[in-house]
Amino acid sequence: MIIPIRCFSCGKPIAHLYLKYKKLVEEGKSQKDALDEIGLKRYCCRAQLLGQTDTLELVNKFKKF
């Protein structure tokens, strides 16, 4: 899934925050602390990032016809 540019519910731009969020989680911060640090307060925006899965590597394994 590709991270949406804006939150589906409220319309706030969130795509630019994904790399910061991913970096903070990889450094060992909890997901809640990372979301708080990047400034996401609304639960709809938080759900967009929490529900994100990186499937690009999986999809690239399949042949293209």
For each residue, the residues with C-beta under 8 A, 3 or more apart:
1: 52 53 55
2:
3: 14 15 18 48 49 52
4: 7 8 14 15 48
5: 13 14 15
6: 11 12 13 14 15
7: 4 10 11 12 14 42 44 45 48
8: 4 44 48
9: 42 44 45
10: 7 42 44 45
11: 6 7
12: 6 7 42 45
13: 5 6 16
14: 3 4 5 6 7 17 18 40 45 48 49
15: 3 4 5 6 18
16: 13 19
17: 14 20 21 38 39 40 49
18: 3 14 15 21 22 49 52
19: 16 22 23
20: 17 23 24 38
21: 17 18 24 25 34 35 38 49
22: 18 19 25 26
23: 19 20 26 27
24: 20 21 27 29 33 34 37 38
25: 21 22 28 29 31 34
26: 22 23
27: 23 24
28: 25
29: 24 25 33 34 37
30: 33 34
31: 25 34 35 50
32: 35 36
33: 24 29 30 36 37
34: 21 24 25 29 30 31 37 38
35: 21 31 32 38 40 46 49 50
36: 32 33 39 40
37: 24 29 33 34
38: 17 20 21 24 34 35
39: 17 36
40: 14 17 35 36 45 46 49
41: 45
42: 7 9 10 12 45 46
43: 46 47
44: 7 8 9 10 47 48
45: 7 9 10 12 14 40 41 42 48 49
46: 35 40 42 43 49 50
47: 43 44 50 51
48: 3 4 7 8 14 44 45 51 52
49: 3 14 17 18 21 35 40 45 46 52
50: 31 35 46 47
51: 47 48
52: 1 3 18 48 49
53: 1
54: 57
55: 1 58 59
56: 59 60
57: 54 60 61
58: 55 61
59: 55 56 62
60: 56 57
61: 57 58
62: 59
63:
64:
65:
